[in-house]
Amino acid sequence: MKRSSPTDTLGFTIVEPLVLLVMLLIVSAGTSVLIESINRNSVNARQQIKVSEDIESDIAVVRGVADRLTCCSGTCLVATINAADGLATFPSVDTGTATSSCATTNPRSSAFFFPTRDDTTTTAPIAPSSSAREPDAVTELCANNTVTSPVMTPLLTAVNALPNPLAARNINRVVTIQPNKVLRVIYRETVPANRDLRLISIVPPMANFCT
């Protein structure tokens, strides 16, 4: 009489469960790696979205500063806006008060940007121009279309003085004056290596009033 083997009665040997267990472990490990990769990609995507949102927010702030660039007092500066009434104050060259050459303190008016008349109390040339007449002085300043433009330099200074909300993410705001009164702003990531994330060119409203 033939004796039944373990395979005949149980249907499999001890090796087969071990193979199955190994396969399950491999599948489980692969699934864990896949899930970890998906989670990591999701976190990276959220971080990139947040960086993009912060850059857009900072661009809006820079544009707001550019909108306040004016030369109506005979010298170019970024005017301070009163939060209560939305009107500007213009420190003049010598007195620290509004000058008669500024026809309005309303930044939404075209007269906000260019001198509308000569302030007769100004008798000395308005640096860096050679004229004591505000309209002539600004026309002279406007003629300079270089990267050292006296019209654009106050804007560059004001933007560089702004806090950088992206510094904690190793992103710098690099601002330069380009010819023809263009302000170039680059958001540059410095870690792990230099990489430009965004480049914008801003032409302030004041540039449109340069003749």
KOLMAR-583885 format. One line per 2 residues: number of its first residue (from 1); their letters; for each residue z, x, y of C-alpha. Coordinates in Angstrom, 2 decimals. Each point is the difference from the previous one (the first is absolute). Example, Ala and Ser with C-alpha at 12.3 -4.5 7.8 and 13.67 -1.06 7.14 Angstrom:
BEGIN
1 = as = 7.80/12.30/-4.50  -0.66/1.37/3.44
***
This chain:
BEGIN
1 = mk = 0.00/0.00/0.00  -1.05/1.31/3.44
3 = rs = 2.87/0.42/2.48  -0.61/-1.33/3.58
5 = sp = -0.21/2.65/2.71  1.68/-0.34/3.48
7 = td = -3.40/-0.58/1.48  -0.67/-2.92/-2.32
9 = tl = 3.25/-1.78/0.85  0.45/0.80/3.72
11 = gf = -3.63/0.22/1.13  0.39/3.38/1.81
13 = ti = 1.62/3.40/-0.34  2.69/1.57/2.24
15 = ve = -2.68/1.99/1.83  -1.70/-3.06/1.43
17 = pl = 2.99/-1.27/2.05  0.41/3.49/1.39
19 = vl = -3.64/0.06/1.10  0.42/-3.43/1.57
21 = lv = 3.12/1.15/1.83  -1.80/3.05/1.38
23 = ml = -2.89/-2.16/1.17  2.39/-2.39/1.74
25 = li = 1.71/2.92/1.73  -3.35/1.36/1.19
27 = vs = -1.06/-3.42/1.33  3.37/-0.47/1.67
29 = ag = -0.18/3.43/1.66  -3.54/-0.66/1.21
31 = ts = 1.05/-3.37/1.42  2.92/1.60/1.85
33 = vl = -2.30/2.62/1.52  -2.46/-2.69/1.04
35 = ie = 2.73/-2.12/1.59  1.40/3.04/1.81
37 = si = -3.47/0.87/1.30  -0.56/-3.57/1.22
39 = nr = 3.37/-0.01/1.76  -0.68/3.38/1.60
41 = ns = -3.42/-1.14/1.22  1.57/-3.18/1.37
43 = vn = 2.61/1.98/1.93  -2.68/2.35/1.37
45 = ar = -2.13/-2.95/1.07  2.94/-1.60/1.83
47 = qq = 0.76/3.30/1.73  -3.62/0.39/1.10
49 = ik = -0.02/-3.55/1.37  3.22/0.71/1.93
51 = vs = -1.45/3.22/1.43  -3.16/-1.84/1.04
53 = ed = 2.06/-2.72/1.68  2.12/2.58/1.85
55 = ie = -3.12/1.82/1.19  -1.50/-3.25/1.28
57 = sd = 3.25/-0.79/1.81  0.05/3.45/1.62
59 = ia = -3.65/-0.32/1.03  0.89/-3.23/1.81
61 = vv = 2.77/1.84/1.87  -2.37/2.82/0.99
63 = rg = -2.61/-2.50/1.19  2.69/-1.72/2.07
65 = va = 0.78/3.30/1.72  -3.71/0.60/0.64
67 = dr = -0.28/-3.44/1.61  2.57/1.08/2.61
69 = lt = -1.84/3.11/1.12  -0.86/-0.47/3.68
71 = cc = -1.11/2.11/2.96  0.39/-2.65/2.71
73 = sg = 2.67/2.00/1.83  -2.40/2.91/0.44
75 = tc = 1.44/1.92/-2.90  -0.28/-0.93/-3.66
77 = lv = 3.05/-1.10/-1.98  1.17/-2.40/-2.68
79 = at = 1.70/-2.81/1.88  3.32/-1.46/-1.06
81 = in = -0.17/-3.71/-0.80  2.90/-2.30/0.86
83 = aa = 0.79/-1.99/-3.15  1.23/-2.99/2.01
85 = dg = -3.16/-0.67/2.03  -2.63/2.22/-1.62
87 = la = -0.71/1.79/3.29  -0.21/3.74/0.58
89 = tf = 1.69/2.44/2.31  -1.94/2.89/1.50
91 = ps = 1.83/3.16/0.98  -2.13/1.52/2.76
93 = vd = -0.66/3.68/0.46  2.77/0.56/2.52
95 = tg = 2.35/-2.97/0.46  0.58/-1.49/-3.43
97 = ta = -0.95/-3.47/1.28  -3.11/-2.12/-0.30
99 = ts = -2.83/1.17/2.23  -2.23/-2.17/2.17
101 = sc = -3.07/1.20/-1.90  1.11/-2.02/-3.06
103 = at = -1.17/-3.54/0.65  1.92/-1.53/-2.90
105 = tn = 2.70/0.75/-2.53  -1.61/-2.35/-2.51
107 = pr = -1.42/2.08/-2.89  -2.36/-2.87/-0.89
109 = ss = -1.84/0.35/3.33  -2.89/2.40/0.57
111 = af = 1.66/1.08/3.27  2.82/1.42/-2.10
113 = ff = -2.06/3.10/-0.83  -1.94/1.37/2.97
115 = pt = 1.21/0.45/3.60  -1.34/-2.83/2.14
117 = rd = 0.71/1.65/3.35  1.24/3.15/1.63
119 = dt = 3.71/0.40/0.61  -0.04/1.49/3.51
121 = tt = 3.49/1.46/-0.44  -1.45/2.46/-2.51
123 = ta = -1.29/2.90/2.08  0.06/2.89/-2.46
125 = pi = -2.52/0.38/-2.83  1.10/-1.84/-3.14
127 = ap = 0.23/2.64/-2.72  -1.95/0.96/-1.94
129 = ss = -2.72/-1.47/2.25  -1.08/1.34/3.39
131 = sa = 0.26/-3.34/1.79  2.84/-1.84/1.74
133 = re = -1.83/-3.33/-0.37  1.04/-1.74/-3.20
135 = pd = -3.42/-1.44/-0.95  -1.70/3.34/0.58
137 = av = 2.72/1.88/-1.83  -0.28/-2.20/-3.08
139 = te = -3.79/0.19/0.06  0.36/3.78/-0.04
141 = lc = 2.49/-0.14/-2.88  -2.29/-2.35/-1.92
143 = an = -2.87/2.48/0.24  1.88/2.34/-2.34
145 = nt = -1.13/-0.97/-3.51  1.51/2.94/-1.85
147 = vt = 2.90/0.25/-2.44  2.22/0.89/2.96
149 = sp = -0.91/-3.14/1.93  2.66/-0.75/2.67
151 = vm = -0.61/-3.70/-0.68  0.81/0.33/-3.72
153 = tp = 2.73/2.66/0.03  2.79/-2.44/1.06
155 = ll = -1.02/-2.26/-2.89  0.11/2.89/-2.46
157 = ta = 3.49/0.92/1.25  1.23/-3.60/-0.27
159 = vn = -1.31/-0.47/-3.55  1.45/3.32/-1.16
161 = al = 3.38/-1.13/1.36  0.00/-3.07/-2.27
163 = pn = 2.23/0.17/-3.10  -1.93/0.44/-3.23
165 = pl = 1.04/-2.75/-2.45  -1.90/1.76/-2.80
167 = aa = 1.76/3.37/0.25  2.29/-0.81/-2.93
169 = rn = -3.11/-0.35/-2.18  -1.31/3.41/1.12
171 = in = -2.75/-1.58/2.08  -0.71/1.46/3.43
173 = rv = -1.71/-1.67/2.94  -2.47/2.56/1.37
175 = vt = -1.30/-0.97/3.44  -2.75/1.77/1.95
177 = iq = -2.19/-0.70/3.02  -3.71/-0.07/-0.74
179 = pn = -2.79/0.23/2.57  -0.90/-3.14/1.97
181 = kv = 3.58/-1.30/0.07  0.52/-0.68/-3.67
183 = lr = 3.44/0.33/-1.54  -0.26/0.97/-3.66
185 = vi = 2.94/-0.84/-2.25  0.22/1.36/-3.54
187 = yr = 2.73/-0.97/-2.48  0.32/3.07/-2.19
189 = et = 2.04/0.26/-3.20  1.49/3.49/-0.38
191 = vp = 1.62/-0.20/-3.45  -1.07/0.95/-2.63
193 = an = -3.02/1.19/2.04  -1.71/-0.78/3.29
195 = rd = -1.96/-3.22/-0.34  -1.29/-2.23/2.81
197 = lr = 0.87/-3.62/-0.71  -1.41/-1.64/3.13
199 = li = -2.01/0.99/3.06  -0.48/-2.23/3.02
201 = si = -1.56/0.54/3.42  1.48/-1.85/2.96
203 = vp = -1.72/-0.44/3.36  2.62/-1.22/2.50
205 = pm = -1.02/-2.80/2.39  0.42/2.45/2.89
207 = an = -3.06/1.92/-1.27  -2.18/-3.03/0.72
209 = fc = 0.97/0.17/3.70  -0.95/3.65/0.42
211 = t = -3.24/0.17/1.97
***
